[in-house]
Amino acid sequence: MSANRLIYLPLGGAGEIGMNCYVYGYGPEGRERLIVVDLGVTFSDMDTTPGVDLIMPSVDWLAERADRIEAIFITHGHEDHVGALGHLWPRLRAPVHARKFTGALAKLKLEDQGHDPAVVQIHQPRPDWVKAGPFRVQFVPIAHSIPESAALLIETPAGRILHSGDFKLDPVPGVGEPWDPEVFAAIGAEGVKVLTCDSTNVFSLHPGRSESTLHAPLRDLIAGARGLVAATTFASNLARVKALAEAGQAAGRSICLMGRAMRKMVAVAQETGVMTDFPRTIAPEEAVDVPRQNLMLIVTGTQGERRAASAQLSRGKYLGMQLKEGDTFLFSSRTIPGNERDVLRVVNAYSEMGVDVVDDPDGRYHVSGHANRPDLETMHRLVKPGLVIPLHGEHRHLREHAKLAASNGLASEIAPNGMMLDLTGDTPELAEYIETGRVYLDGSVLIGALDGVIRDRIRMALNGHVIVTLIMDEDDSPLGEPWAELMGLPEMGKGGRPLADTIEAELTEFLERAGARVLRDDEKLDDGVRRVVRQVSMEEIGKKPEVTVVVSRLA
């Protein structure tokens, strides 16, 4: 019988921001029992994934070993950690373990996709343990920008792993549990073989700031505003939502939440007891009757998302509400790289209305939910791991975090997506490389990133599309002239003649020249027509469009 080994395999989130999915295994090589940590998503953009709703990690490797999966653990309720659960769980079908608030969100994800939410099991935090095959796992409370975040202490026969999850060192987070250094010092004293650790803010050199430092600036800003005040923050950042609501209430304003995600998060937090004494809110239909100077809207859409409330308001009236000159709009958030254009579109639309936009470039009204460089050093010092494996970040973040650990005398290893490490001995060893990939939620259908669907969509967006219809008679001769229909292309060519007419004329000549061997063979006919269309288009408009050829043959 082969010796047991302890393995670690990131399938998403190591070498990129978001889409987190990590696998730990213990047992004989090739027969290890597995646990999965997080099933998250990332978001699409119009440049590389037009029309895609969500992007999630490929779990093909896991699905092929589904009978070996003991459990799925969810560290916290952010979309990049739980957002793919409803879509990917049917391929894994393992019990899901979470804390109460996170578990409530996980159940909603499963229900949304028609799955039984009873697969989610709710657990108390440390000192309670969850047994999963050869593993015992503790949920260790840790501060983050969403309540009930947890690091996972994973006990195995080969040693203990601390999986940090997303975290920050915040002793006063407002909602949720505070950072408690004594807990992590105790874990370190018990012995930690490996720390797999958040790297998101490794390049931020100053210590992280507490959520509590925002309360006074928010109160001052809102108290001094005239007209209506609207503010956007991440819906999951319930401490911030509550701080904004309390600041509005202190200024004598009625509070209205706008956006489905915002209302859902607040409702779940109240139902699960993680957030109490939230200020009273009013519905949008009540808000329309409140004087502007006595009203505050807290809305979704920090990243300029087109369907979110902030973007809807920037385009005019939304749910009866409309911003006007003299109103104030606050972004209590940071713009995620890649979303700058969408946010600026909203900012400029408000500016044209005469709305005063506060977009907070200096961080006066926003703090990060992730540990900065000095905070990571604090975690290293408290936990004293035998090995640091950076996760949650692009490759540059992972590399910098590994260098930071090494500078403090700790061994480190970079393991990007697909690199399986054998952690059994004192020194990590490369076990194998696993092919990783992405899956797209396109409408209501999951498609592979390499299926060609999005590639074809991008080609059509860049080059336009021509549909050519041919009718062939019983003798394999053209019946009438070919017909070309253009989409996403200029109507007129450079000669001043309609492009469709030019294409149809050239196709008619091609068919007259073509021999019986070509006219009888759909594949040869398709190739010839495609070549003519692209050649004419290149000469007339400088583009080679995508071409669809429809050949109808009379029996």
C-alpha positions as CSV (number, residue, x, y, z in Angstrom):
1,M,0.0,0.0,0.0
2,S,1.4,3.4,-1.0
3,A,2.2,6.0,1.7
4,N,-0.3,8.7,2.4
5,R,0.4,12.2,1.2
6,L,-1.0,15.7,1.9
7,I,-1.7,17.7,-1.3
8,Y,-2.7,21.3,-2.1
9,L,-4.1,22.3,-5.4
10,P,-5.5,25.8,-6.4
11,L,-8.0,25.7,-9.2
12,G,-8.9,29.4,-9.1
13,G,-7.8,32.5,-7.2
14,A,-4.0,31.9,-7.3
15,G,-2.6,34.0,-10.1
16,E,-5.8,36.1,-10.4
17,I,-8.1,38.2,-8.3
18,G,-11.4,36.4,-7.6
19,M,-12.8,33.0,-8.7
20,N,-11.4,31.3,-5.6
21,C,-11.3,27.5,-5.4
22,Y,-8.8,25.4,-3.5
23,V,-8.4,21.7,-2.9
24,Y,-6.7,19.9,-0.1
25,G,-6.2,16.1,-0.1
26,Y,-4.9,13.4,2.1
27,G,-4.4,9.7,1.5
28,P,-2.6,7.3,-0.9
29,E,-1.3,8.9,-4.1
30,G,-4.2,9.1,-6.6
31,R,-6.7,8.1,-4.0
32,E,-6.6,11.0,-1.6
33,R,-9.8,12.1,0.2
34,L,-10.5,15.7,-0.8
35,I,-12.0,18.8,0.7
36,V,-12.8,21.9,-1.4
37,V,-12.4,25.5,0.0
38,D,-14.7,28.0,-1.7
39,L,-16.4,28.1,-5.1
40,G,-16.2,31.6,-6.4
41,V,-16.8,33.7,-9.5
42,T,-15.2,36.6,-11.3
43,F,-16.9,39.1,-13.6
44,S,-16.8,39.5,-17.3
45,D,-15.8,42.6,-19.4
46,M,-16.9,43.7,-22.8
47,D,-13.3,43.5,-24.2
48,T,-12.6,39.9,-23.5
49,T,-15.9,38.2,-22.6
50,P,-18.7,40.2,-24.1
51,G,-22.2,39.1,-23.0
52,V,-20.9,36.7,-20.4
53,D,-22.7,36.9,-17.0
54,L,-20.2,35.2,-14.7
55,I,-16.9,33.4,-15.0
56,M,-16.0,30.5,-12.7
57,P,-13.3,27.9,-12.4
58,S,-13.4,24.7,-14.3
59,V,-13.9,21.9,-11.9
60,D,-13.4,19.0,-14.4
61,W,-10.6,17.6,-12.3
62,L,-12.7,17.6,-9.2
63,A,-15.8,16.3,-11.0
64,E,-13.8,13.2,-12.2
65,R,-13.0,12.5,-8.5
66,A,-16.4,13.5,-7.0
67,D,-16.6,10.2,-5.1
68,R,-13.5,11.3,-3.2
69,I,-14.8,14.7,-2.1
70,E,-15.6,14.7,1.6
71,A,-16.9,18.3,1.9
72,I,-17.0,21.8,0.5
73,F,-16.1,24.6,3.0
74,I,-17.1,28.2,2.3
75,T,-15.0,30.8,4.1
76,H,-17.3,33.8,3.7
77,G,-20.2,35.2,1.6
78,H,-18.4,37.3,-1.1
79,E,-19.3,36.4,-4.7
80,D,-15.6,35.5,-5.4
81,H,-15.9,32.8,-2.8
82,V,-19.5,31.5,-2.9
83,G,-20.9,32.8,-6.2
84,A,-20.3,29.6,-8.2
85,L,-21.8,27.2,-5.7
86,G,-25.2,27.0,-7.2
87,H,-23.8,26.4,-10.7
88,L,-21.0,23.9,-9.8
89,W,-22.4,22.0,-6.9
90,P,-24.3,19.5,-9.1
91,R,-21.0,18.2,-10.5
92,L,-19.5,17.7,-7.0
93,R,-22.5,16.8,-4.8
94,A,-20.6,17.0,-1.5
95,P,-21.9,18.5,1.8
96,V,-21.4,22.2,2.1
97,H,-20.1,23.6,5.5
98,A,-20.4,27.2,6.5
99,R,-21.1,29.5,9.4
100,K,-24.7,30.9,9.8
101,F,-24.7,34.1,7.8
102,T,-22.4,32.6,5.0
103,G,-24.6,29.5,5.0
104,A,-27.7,31.5,4.5
105,L,-26.2,33.1,1.4
106,A,-25.0,29.7,0.2
107,K,-28.5,28.3,0.6
108,L,-29.8,31.1,-1.6
109,K,-27.3,30.3,-4.2
110,L,-28.4,26.7,-4.3
111,E,-32.1,27.6,-4.3
112,D,-31.6,30.0,-7.2
113,Q,-30.5,27.1,-9.3
114,G,-33.2,24.7,-8.1
115,H,-31.0,22.6,-5.7
116,D,-31.8,21.5,-2.2
117,P,-30.4,24.0,0.3
118,A,-30.4,21.3,3.0
119,V,-26.9,20.2,1.7
120,V,-25.6,23.3,3.6
121,Q,-24.6,22.5,7.2
122,I,-24.2,25.3,9.7
123,H,-21.4,25.3,12.2
124,Q,-20.2,27.2,15.2
125,P,-16.7,28.7,15.1
126,R,-13.6,27.7,17.0
127,P,-13.3,25.7,19.3
128,D,-15.8,23.5,17.4
129,W,-14.4,21.1,14.8
130,V,-16.0,19.7,11.6
131,K,-15.0,16.2,10.7
132,A,-14.5,15.5,7.0
133,G,-12.8,12.2,6.3
134,P,-9.2,12.4,7.4
135,F,-9.6,16.2,8.0
136,R,-10.8,18.1,11.0
137,V,-11.6,21.8,10.2
138,Q,-12.3,24.8,12.4
139,F,-13.9,28.0,11.4
140,V,-11.7,30.7,13.0
141,P,-13.4,34.1,13.1
142,I,-11.4,36.8,11.3
143,A,-12.3,40.4,10.3
144,H,-13.1,41.3,6.7
145,S,-15.5,43.5,4.8
146,I,-18.4,41.1,5.2
147,P,-19.6,39.6,8.5
148,E,-18.7,36.1,9.7
149,S,-15.6,35.7,7.6
150,A,-13.4,32.8,8.7
151,A,-10.0,31.4,8.3
152,L,-9.9,27.6,8.2
153,L,-7.7,25.6,10.6
154,I,-7.3,22.3,8.8
155,E,-5.9,19.5,10.8
156,T,-4.5,16.5,9.0
157,P,-2.4,13.4,9.9
158,A,0.5,15.2,8.2
159,G,0.2,18.5,10.1
160,R,-2.0,21.5,10.4
161,I,-2.8,24.1,7.7
162,L,-4.2,27.6,8.3
163,H,-6.1,28.8,5.3
164,S,-6.5,32.5,5.9
165,G,-9.3,33.3,3.6
166,D,-9.8,37.1,3.0
167,F,-8.9,39.0,6.1
168,K,-7.8,42.3,7.6
169,L,-6.6,43.3,11.1
170,D,-9.5,45.3,12.3
171,P,-10.2,45.4,16.0
172,V,-13.4,47.4,15.5
173,P,-15.1,46.3,12.3
174,G,-18.6,47.6,13.2
175,V,-20.4,44.5,12.0
176,G,-18.9,41.0,12.5
177,E,-16.2,39.8,14.7
178,P,-13.0,41.8,15.4
179,W,-9.4,40.7,14.7
180,D,-8.2,38.9,17.8
181,P,-4.4,38.5,17.7
182,E,-4.5,36.2,20.8
183,V,-6.5,33.6,18.9
184,F,-3.9,33.4,16.1
185,A,-1.0,33.4,18.5
186,A,-2.6,30.4,20.2
187,I,-3.0,28.7,16.8
188,G,0.6,29.4,16.1
189,A,1.7,28.0,19.5
190,E,-0.2,24.8,18.7
191,G,1.9,24.5,15.5
192,V,1.1,25.3,11.9
193,K,2.8,23.4,9.1
194,V,1.5,25.6,6.3
195,L,-0.1,29.1,6.1
196,T,-2.0,29.6,2.8
197,C,-2.5,33.3,2.9
198,D,-4.3,36.3,1.3
199,S,-2.0,38.4,-0.9
200,T,-4.3,41.0,-2.3
201,N,-2.8,44.1,-0.6
202,V,0.8,43.0,-0.3
203,F,1.9,46.1,-2.2
204,S,0.2,48.5,0.2
205,L,3.0,49.6,2.6
206,H,1.0,51.2,5.4
207,P,-0.9,49.3,8.1
208,G,-4.6,48.8,7.2
209,R,-7.2,51.1,8.7
210,S,-10.2,50.1,10.8
211,E,-13.7,50.5,9.4
212,S,-14.4,52.6,12.6
213,T,-12.2,55.4,11.2
214,L,-14.9,56.2,8.6
215,H,-17.7,57.0,11.0
216,A,-16.8,60.6,11.8
217,P,-15.9,61.6,8.1
218,L,-19.2,60.1,6.9
219,R,-21.2,61.9,9.6
220,D,-19.5,65.2,8.7
221,L,-20.0,64.8,5.0
222,I,-23.7,63.9,5.2
223,A,-24.5,66.5,7.9
224,G,-23.0,69.2,5.6
225,A,-24.8,68.2,2.4
226,R,-27.7,70.1,1.0
227,G,-30.4,68.5,-1.2
228,L,-30.7,64.7,-1.5
229,V,-27.7,62.5,-0.6
230,A,-27.1,59.2,-2.3
231,A,-24.2,56.8,-1.5
232,T,-23.0,53.6,-3.0
233,T,-20.9,50.9,-1.3
234,F,-20.5,47.2,-1.8
235,A,-23.8,45.6,-0.7
236,S,-21.9,42.9,1.3
237,N,-20.0,45.5,3.3
238,L,-22.8,45.6,5.9
239,A,-20.6,47.5,8.4
240,R,-20.4,50.3,5.8
241,V,-24.0,50.2,4.8
242,K,-24.9,50.5,8.5
243,A,-22.4,53.3,9.1
244,L,-23.9,55.2,6.1
245,A,-27.5,54.6,7.3
246,E,-26.5,55.8,10.8
247,A,-24.8,58.9,9.5
248,G,-27.9,59.7,7.4
249,Q,-30.2,59.1,10.4
250,A,-28.0,61.4,12.6
251,A,-28.4,64.1,9.9
252,G,-32.2,63.8,10.2
253,R,-32.7,61.9,6.9
254,S,-35.0,59.0,6.1
255,I,-33.0,56.0,4.7
256,C,-34.0,54.2,1.5
257,L,-32.1,51.1,0.3
258,M,-32.1,50.7,-3.5
259,G,-30.9,47.6,-5.3
260,R,-31.9,44.0,-4.9
261,A,-28.4,42.9,-3.6
262,M,-28.4,45.6,-1.0
263,R,-31.8,44.7,0.4
264,K,-31.1,41.0,0.3
265,M,-27.8,41.4,2.3
266,V,-29.4,43.6,4.9
267,A,-32.3,41.2,5.3
268,V,-30.1,38.1,5.6
269,A,-27.9,39.8,8.1
270,Q,-30.9,40.7,10.2
271,E,-32.5,37.3,9.9
272,T,-29.3,35.5,11.0
273,G,-28.6,38.0,13.8
274,V,-25.2,39.2,12.7
275,M,-26.5,42.8,12.4
276,T,-28.9,44.3,14.8
277,D,-30.4,47.8,15.4
278,F,-30.1,48.8,11.8
279,P,-31.8,52.2,11.2
280,R,-35.4,52.1,10.0
281,T,-35.7,52.2,6.2
282,I,-38.4,53.3,3.9
283,A,-39.4,51.9,0.5
284,P,-38.8,53.9,-2.7
285,E,-42.6,54.5,-3.1
286,E,-42.5,56.2,0.4
287,A,-39.2,58.1,-0.4
288,V,-40.8,60.1,-3.3
289,D,-42.9,62.0,-0.7
290,V,-39.9,62.9,1.6
291,P,-38.4,66.4,1.1
292,R,-35.0,66.0,-0.7
293,Q,-33.0,67.6,2.2
294,N,-34.5,64.9,4.5
295,L,-33.7,61.8,2.3
296,M,-30.7,59.5,1.9
297,L,-30.5,56.8,-0.7
298,I,-28.0,53.9,-0.2
299,V,-27.7,52.2,-3.5
300,T,-25.9,49.3,-5.4
301,G,-23.5,49.9,-8.2
302,T,-20.0,50.8,-7.0
303,Q,-18.4,49.6,-10.2
304,G,-20.8,51.4,-12.6
305,E,-22.7,48.2,-13.4
306,R,-25.3,49.1,-16.0
307,R,-28.3,47.5,-14.3
308,A,-27.4,48.6,-10.7
309,A,-29.2,51.4,-9.0
310,S,-26.4,54.0,-9.2
311,A,-26.2,53.6,-13.0
312,Q,-30.0,53.7,-13.4
313,L,-30.2,56.9,-11.4
314,S,-27.4,58.4,-13.5
315,R,-29.6,57.9,-16.6
316,G,-32.7,59.6,-15.2
317,K,-35.6,58.5,-13.0
318,Y,-35.4,55.1,-11.2
319,L,-38.2,53.8,-9.0
320,G,-39.7,57.2,-8.9
321,M,-36.4,58.9,-7.7
322,Q,-34.3,61.4,-9.6
323,L,-31.1,63.2,-8.7
324,K,-30.9,66.9,-9.4
325,E,-28.6,69.9,-9.3
326,G,-27.3,70.4,-5.7
327,D,-27.6,66.8,-4.7
328,T,-24.6,64.8,-3.5
329,F,-23.5,61.3,-4.6
330,L,-20.8,59.5,-2.7
331,F,-18.7,56.5,-3.8
332,S,-17.8,54.8,-0.5
333,S,-15.8,52.2,-2.3
334,R,-12.8,51.6,-4.5
335,T,-12.9,51.1,-8.3
336,I,-11.7,47.6,-9.2
337,P,-9.1,47.8,-11.9
338,G,-10.8,47.3,-15.3
339,N,-14.0,49.1,-14.2
340,E,-12.7,52.6,-14.5
341,R,-14.6,53.5,-17.7
342,D,-17.9,52.2,-16.4
343,V,-17.5,54.2,-13.2
344,L,-16.5,57.4,-15.0
345,R,-19.5,57.1,-17.3
346,V,-21.7,57.3,-14.2
347,V,-19.7,60.1,-12.6
348,N,-19.9,62.2,-15.7
349,A,-23.6,61.6,-16.1
350,Y,-24.1,62.9,-12.6
351,S,-21.8,65.8,-13.3
352,E,-24.0,66.8,-16.2
353,M,-27.0,66.8,-13.9
354,G,-25.2,69.2,-11.5
355,V,-24.8,66.5,-8.8
356,D,-21.8,66.9,-6.6
357,V,-19.8,63.6,-6.9
358,V,-17.5,62.5,-4.0
359,D,-15.4,59.7,-5.4
360,D,-12.9,59.5,-2.6
361,P,-9.5,59.1,-4.2
362,D,-7.7,59.6,-0.9
363,G,-9.6,56.8,1.0
364,R,-11.4,59.2,3.4
365,Y,-14.7,57.4,3.0
366,H,-13.4,53.9,2.2
367,V,-11.0,51.3,3.7
368,S,-9.9,48.0,2.3
369,G,-11.1,44.7,3.6
370,H,-7.7,43.1,3.0
371,A,-4.5,42.9,5.0
372,N,-1.8,45.3,3.9
373,R,1.9,44.4,3.9
374,P,2.6,45.2,7.6
375,D,-0.5,43.2,8.5
376,L,0.7,40.2,6.6
377,E,3.9,40.4,8.5
378,T,1.9,40.4,11.8
379,M,0.1,37.2,10.7
380,H,3.4,35.6,9.8
381,R,4.8,36.5,13.2
382,L,1.8,35.2,15.2
383,V,1.3,32.0,13.3
384,K,5.0,31.1,12.8
385,P,4.2,28.6,10.0
386,G,6.7,26.2,8.6
387,L,5.8,27.3,5.1
388,V,3.9,30.2,3.5
389,I,1.9,29.6,0.3
390,P,0.5,32.9,-1.0
391,L,-3.0,32.9,-2.6
392,H,-5.7,35.4,-3.5
393,G,-3.8,37.6,-6.0
394,E,-2.3,37.9,-9.4
395,H,1.1,36.3,-9.9
396,R,2.9,39.5,-9.0
397,H,1.1,39.6,-5.7
398,L,2.0,35.9,-5.0
399,R,5.7,36.5,-5.8
400,E,5.9,39.6,-3.7
401,H,4.2,37.9,-0.8
402,A,6.7,34.9,-1.1
403,K,9.6,37.4,-1.0
404,L,8.1,39.1,2.0
405,A,7.8,35.8,3.9
406,A,11.4,34.9,2.9
407,S,12.7,38.3,4.2
408,N,11.2,37.4,7.6
409,G,13.0,34.0,7.7
410,L,10.0,31.9,6.6
411,A,10.1,29.3,3.8
412,S,7.7,30.1,1.0
413,E,6.4,28.5,-2.2
414,I,4.4,30.0,-5.1
415,A,1.7,27.7,-6.4
416,P,-0.4,29.3,-9.1
417,N,-3.6,27.7,-10.4
418,G,-3.0,24.1,-11.5
419,M,0.2,23.5,-9.6
420,M,-0.3,20.6,-7.1
421,L,2.0,20.6,-4.2
422,D,2.9,17.6,-2.0
423,L,3.1,19.1,1.5
424,T,3.8,15.8,3.3
425,G,7.4,16.4,4.2
426,D,9.3,19.3,5.6
427,T,9.9,20.7,2.1
428,P,7.1,21.1,-0.5
429,E,7.5,19.1,-3.7
430,L,5.8,19.6,-7.0
431,A,3.4,16.7,-7.4
432,E,2.0,17.5,-10.9
433,Y,0.4,20.1,-13.0
434,I,-3.4,20.0,-13.5
435,E,-5.0,21.6,-16.5
436,T,-7.2,24.4,-15.2
437,G,-9.6,26.6,-17.1
438,R,-12.7,28.8,-16.9
439,V,-16.4,28.2,-17.4
440,Y,-18.7,31.0,-18.5
441,L,-22.3,31.5,-17.5
442,D,-23.7,32.8,-20.8
443,G,-27.3,33.7,-20.2
444,S,-28.6,30.6,-18.4
445,V,-26.1,28.1,-20.0
446,L,-22.6,27.1,-18.9
447,I,-20.0,27.0,-21.7
448,G,-16.3,26.3,-21.7
449,A,-13.9,29.2,-22.3
450,L,-12.4,27.2,-25.2
451,D,-15.7,26.2,-26.8
452,G,-15.4,29.0,-29.4
453,V,-18.7,30.7,-28.5
454,I,-17.1,33.9,-27.1
455,R,-14.3,33.8,-29.6
456,D,-16.9,33.9,-32.5
457,R,-18.8,36.7,-30.7
458,I,-15.7,38.8,-30.4
459,R,-14.8,38.2,-34.1
460,M,-18.3,39.3,-35.1
461,A,-18.0,42.4,-32.9
462,L,-14.7,43.3,-34.4
463,N,-15.3,42.5,-38.1
464,G,-19.1,42.4,-38.7
465,H,-21.0,39.6,-40.3
466,V,-22.3,38.7,-43.7
467,I,-25.0,36.1,-44.4
468,V,-25.0,34.8,-48.0
469,T,-28.0,32.8,-49.2
470,L,-27.8,30.6,-52.4
471,I,-30.6,28.5,-54.0
472,M,-29.5,25.7,-56.2
473,D,-31.9,23.9,-58.6
474,E,-32.2,20.2,-59.3
475,D,-29.3,20.4,-61.8
476,D,-27.0,22.0,-59.2
477,S,-27.2,25.4,-61.0
478,P,-27.9,28.7,-59.2
479,L,-31.5,29.6,-59.2
480,G,-31.6,33.4,-59.3
481,E,-28.8,35.5,-57.9
482,P,-27.1,35.2,-54.5
483,W,-28.3,37.4,-51.7
484,A,-26.0,39.1,-49.1
485,E,-27.2,40.5,-45.8
486,L,-24.9,42.7,-43.8
487,M,-24.7,43.1,-40.0
488,G,-22.3,45.5,-38.2
489,L,-20.8,46.7,-41.5
490,P,-21.0,50.0,-43.4
491,E,-23.7,50.0,-46.1
492,M,-21.5,51.8,-48.7
493,G,-18.1,50.7,-50.0
494,K,-15.3,53.0,-51.0
495,G,-16.6,53.1,-54.6
496,G,-19.8,54.8,-53.5
497,R,-21.8,51.6,-54.3
498,P,-23.8,49.6,-51.7
499,L,-21.5,47.0,-50.3
500,A,-24.2,44.3,-50.5
501,D,-24.6,45.0,-54.2
502,T,-20.9,44.7,-54.9
503,I,-20.7,41.4,-53.0
504,E,-23.7,40.0,-54.8
505,A,-22.2,41.0,-58.2
506,E,-18.9,39.4,-57.4
507,L,-20.6,36.2,-56.2
508,T,-22.7,36.0,-59.3
509,E,-19.5,36.1,-61.4
510,F,-17.9,33.5,-59.1
511,L,-20.9,31.1,-59.6
512,E,-20.7,31.6,-63.4
513,R,-17.0,30.6,-63.4
514,A,-17.3,27.7,-60.9
515,G,-17.3,24.3,-62.4
516,A,-19.8,21.5,-61.7
517,R,-17.5,19.9,-59.1
518,V,-17.7,23.1,-57.0
519,L,-21.4,23.7,-57.5
520,R,-22.3,20.1,-56.4
521,D,-20.2,20.2,-53.3
522,D,-21.6,22.3,-50.4
523,E,-18.2,22.4,-48.6
524,K,-16.3,23.7,-51.7
525,L,-19.1,26.1,-52.5
526,D,-19.0,27.4,-48.9
527,D,-15.2,28.0,-49.1
528,G,-15.4,29.7,-52.4
529,V,-18.2,32.1,-51.4
530,R,-16.5,32.9,-48.1
531,R,-13.3,33.7,-49.9
532,V,-15.1,36.1,-52.4
533,V,-17.0,37.9,-49.6
534,R,-13.9,38.5,-47.5
535,Q,-11.8,39.6,-50.5
536,V,-14.5,42.1,-51.7
537,S,-15.0,43.4,-48.2
538,M,-11.3,43.9,-47.7
539,E,-11.1,45.9,-50.9
540,E,-14.2,48.0,-50.3
541,I,-14.1,48.7,-46.5
542,G,-10.8,47.3,-45.2
543,K,-12.3,44.5,-43.1
544,K,-12.7,40.7,-43.4
545,P,-16.1,39.9,-41.9
546,E,-17.3,36.6,-40.5
547,V,-19.3,34.9,-43.2
548,T,-22.2,32.5,-43.0
549,V,-23.2,30.7,-46.2
550,V,-26.7,29.2,-46.4
551,V,-27.1,26.8,-49.4
552,S,-30.7,25.6,-50.2
553,R,-30.9,22.8,-52.8
554,L,-34.2,21.9,-54.5
555,A,-34.9,18.2,-54.5
